[in-house]
């Protein structure tokens, strides 16, 4: 007699990966939006800011390339901590700012941005200046939502992706 949980075990392919459920159907595949938002959330775990951990991923519009990543924290070579404990003025670089700095894709390349939190106005302006950002997906609201109108005013689509 098989163990009681044997019926719940996934059917494995020859490579050892789950292939089909008991009905012969593939398990539901995650969307690219979900995958890249999960990556942004994972990157946020590298943040050294004591107030808020934020991660950003910039991709091509066909989702085939990650163009840049970023998370909030101090500048390279400086101590991995905030300069000050004052909320909103801790001295950390924002995740979107770091992703823009890390993005070497030309301005003509269309981009999609995934960020764990709605960008602040300053980061919205940085993303606008990056060039050809078509859409921004964010997870959580920021304390100030003024960037929504700013981004929409230049034609950048903004959508919230809830977990």
C-alpha positions as CSV (number, residue, x, y, z in Angstrom):
1,X,0.0,0.0,0.0
2,X,1.4,3.4,-1.0
3,X,2.1,6.0,1.7
4,X,-0.9,8.3,2.4
5,X,0.7,11.3,0.7
6,X,1.7,9.5,-2.4
7,X,-1.3,10.7,-4.4
8,X,-0.3,14.3,-3.7
9,X,3.2,14.1,-5.1
10,X,3.7,15.9,-8.4
11,X,4.3,13.9,-11.5
12,X,7.9,14.3,-12.5
13,X,9.4,14.5,-16.0
14,X,12.5,12.5,-16.9
15,X,14.6,15.6,-15.9
16,X,13.0,15.5,-12.4
17,X,10.9,18.6,-12.9
18,X,7.1,18.7,-12.3
19,X,5.5,18.2,-15.7
20,X,1.8,17.5,-15.6
21,X,-0.8,17.2,-12.9
22,X,-3.0,14.1,-12.5
23,X,-5.4,15.4,-15.2
24,X,-2.6,15.5,-17.8
25,X,-2.5,19.3,-17.7
26,X,0.6,21.5,-17.0
27,X,0.6,23.4,-13.7
28,X,-0.3,27.1,-14.1
29,X,2.7,29.0,-15.4
30,X,3.5,32.3,-13.6
31,X,3.2,35.5,-15.7
32,X,6.3,37.4,-16.5
33,X,4.9,40.3,-14.5
34,X,4.7,38.0,-11.5
35,X,8.2,36.7,-12.0
36,X,9.8,40.1,-12.3
37,X,7.9,41.6,-9.4
38,X,9.1,38.6,-7.3
39,X,12.6,39.4,-8.4
40,X,12.2,43.0,-7.3
41,X,10.9,41.8,-3.9
42,X,13.9,39.5,-3.6
43,X,16.3,42.3,-4.5
44,X,14.7,44.5,-1.8
45,X,16.0,42.0,0.7
46,X,19.5,43.4,-0.1
47,X,18.5,46.9,1.0
48,X,20.5,48.4,3.8
49,X,17.9,51.1,4.6
50,X,16.4,50.9,8.1
51,X,13.1,52.4,7.1
52,X,12.0,50.8,3.9
53,X,13.4,48.0,1.7
54,X,12.7,48.6,-2.0
55,X,13.8,46.7,-5.2
56,X,13.6,47.5,-8.9
57,X,13.9,45.5,-12.1
58,X,14.0,47.1,-15.6
59,X,13.2,44.7,-18.4
60,X,12.7,44.8,-22.2
61,X,9.1,45.0,-23.3
62,X,9.1,41.4,-24.6
63,X,10.4,40.3,-21.1
64,X,13.3,38.5,-22.6
65,X,16.0,40.6,-21.0
66,X,16.7,42.1,-17.6
67,X,18.3,45.4,-18.4
68,X,19.1,46.5,-14.9
69,X,18.3,45.9,-11.2
70,X,18.6,48.1,-8.1
71,X,17.8,48.2,-4.4
72,X,18.0,51.1,-1.9
73,X,21.1,51.6,0.2
74,X,24.2,53.6,0.5
75,X,26.7,54.2,-2.3
76,X,29.2,51.6,-3.2
77,X,32.2,51.7,-0.9
78,X,30.4,53.5,1.9
79,X,29.2,51.8,5.1
80,X,26.1,49.5,4.4
81,X,23.8,51.7,6.6
82,X,21.8,54.9,6.5
83,X,23.7,58.1,6.9
84,X,21.0,59.5,9.2
85,X,17.9,58.1,11.0
86,X,15.6,60.9,9.8
87,X,12.7,59.4,7.8
88,X,12.8,60.6,4.2
89,X,16.3,61.9,4.6
90,X,18.4,58.8,5.5
91,X,20.9,59.4,2.8
92,X,20.3,56.1,1.0
93,X,20.1,56.0,-2.8
94,X,16.7,54.8,-4.0
95,X,16.3,51.5,-5.7
96,X,15.0,53.1,-8.9
97,X,17.9,55.5,-8.9
98,X,20.4,52.6,-8.6
99,X,18.6,50.7,-11.4
100,X,18.7,53.8,-13.7
101,X,22.5,54.1,-12.9
102,X,22.9,50.4,-13.7
103,X,20.9,50.5,-16.9
104,X,23.2,50.7,-20.0
105,X,20.4,50.2,-22.5
106,X,20.1,53.0,-25.1
107,X,17.3,55.5,-24.8
108,X,15.6,54.1,-27.9
109,X,15.1,50.7,-26.2
110,X,11.6,50.4,-24.8
111,X,11.5,49.4,-21.1
112,X,9.2,48.1,-18.5
113,X,9.9,48.8,-14.8
114,X,8.9,46.6,-11.8
115,X,9.3,48.2,-8.4
116,X,8.2,47.0,-5.0
117,X,6.8,50.4,-4.1
118,X,5.3,53.3,-6.1
119,X,8.2,55.5,-7.1
120,X,8.6,58.9,-5.4
121,X,8.4,62.0,-7.6
122,X,12.2,62.3,-7.9
123,X,12.5,58.7,-9.0
124,X,9.6,59.1,-11.4
125,X,11.5,61.9,-13.0
126,X,14.7,59.7,-13.2
127,X,12.7,56.9,-14.9
128,X,11.2,59.5,-17.3
129,X,14.7,60.7,-18.2
130,X,15.9,57.1,-18.6
131,X,13.9,57.2,-21.9
132,X,11.3,55.0,-23.4
133,X,9.8,53.6,-20.2
134,X,6.5,52.3,-21.4
135,X,5.0,50.9,-18.2
136,X,5.7,50.8,-14.5
137,X,4.3,48.0,-12.3
138,X,4.5,48.6,-8.5
139,X,3.6,46.5,-5.5
140,X,2.9,48.8,-2.6
141,X,1.8,52.4,-2.4
142,X,4.3,55.0,-1.3
143,X,3.4,57.6,1.3
144,X,2.9,60.2,-1.5
145,X,1.1,59.3,-4.7
146,X,2.0,62.5,-6.7
147,X,4.2,60.5,-9.1
148,X,1.1,58.8,-10.6
149,X,-0.1,61.9,-12.3
150,X,3.4,62.9,-13.3
151,X,4.1,59.5,-15.0
152,X,0.7,59.4,-16.7
153,X,1.2,63.0,-18.0
154,X,4.2,61.7,-20.1
155,X,2.3,58.6,-21.3
156,X,3.9,56.0,-19.0
157,X,1.3,53.4,-17.9
158,X,1.3,52.6,-14.2
159,X,-0.4,49.6,-12.7
160,X,-0.3,48.1,-9.2
161,X,0.4,44.4,-8.9
162,X,-0.9,43.0,-5.6
163,X,0.6,39.8,-4.2
